[in-house]
Amino acid sequence: MKKNGKVFVIGIGPGDEAYRAPAATRALMKSDTIIGYKTYIELIEETLEGKEVIDSGMRKEVERCQLALTLAEEGKVVSLVSSGDPGIYGMAGALLQVKQQRQSDIEVEVIPGITAVSAAAALLGAPLMHDFAVISLSDLLTDWELIQKRVALAGEGDFVIALYNPKSKGRTIQIEETQKILLKYRSKETPVGIVKNGTRQGEVVIVTTLGEMLLHPIDMLTVVIIGNSHTTMMNDVMITPRGYGI
Ligand code: SAH
């Protein structure tokens, strides 16, 4: 009898294997085929022995999903790999959308992971102790007008703000505009944490201010956390008070 195929959508966590859920490792072990973006495949090399590995470039998300479903229909167990959590700017949404469109009845299991902002927050101290908003500055798939509106409203609402995809080689003005918008609502002394390659090789953790954040290197391997009006920093530790009478 033909084996039943299945797709696992896996979050491999921020980088270090110690921060990967055992459920993700188990699913990778069970898989015949592993599909993902090259950089992430490199992070899970130790689990790939004897498996078919299909690594692809960026911006091939829909093709990757189609391929995962096709292979599962042939009876294979397939892992589709995202960094961090697959449900946060990862592959879970696209895979489920493609599955819906194909009216496929292939079993899909989403396995969560530690997302970049959780890993970064732990490295910075405790910046997310109160309400926070996560905003991606990538305007590849979202209108820049809408992103600016969300930044402004999160600024007005005094949310701690975490920025994913803050800046790339070809996309540099968004982080500058974001700083400008937020300076309308917050002082330039507002603490800002910058984490590059959190829990990966080349990790950099910087605590700075809203006024000076652009003096530090920010790129696509970086997450930026901007404090709210109560966030403090001391000795490179960022704390957003929860409100306890301490
Ligand atoms: N699904 C991923 C996010 C993918 S979007 C997750 O849940 O973490 C890609 C963005 O995530 C990057 O541009 C960067 O802003 C952030 N990111 C992912 N891994 C990171 C890490 N180890 N350190 C810092 N930022 C990271």
Boltz pocket constraint, residues with backbone or C-beta under 6 A from the ligand:
constraints:
  - pocket:
      binder: B
      contacts: [[A, 14], [A, 15], [A, 82], [A, 83], [A, 84], [A, 85], [A, 86], [A, 87], [A, 88], [A, 89], [A, 90], [A, 113], [A, 114], [A, 115], [A, 116], [A, 117], [A, 119], [A, 120], [A, 163], [A, 164], [A, 165], [A, 166], [A, 195], [A, 196], [A, 197], [A, 198], [A, 199], [A, 200], [A, 219], [A, 220], [A, 221], [A, 222], [A, 223], [A, 224]]
      max_distance: 6.0
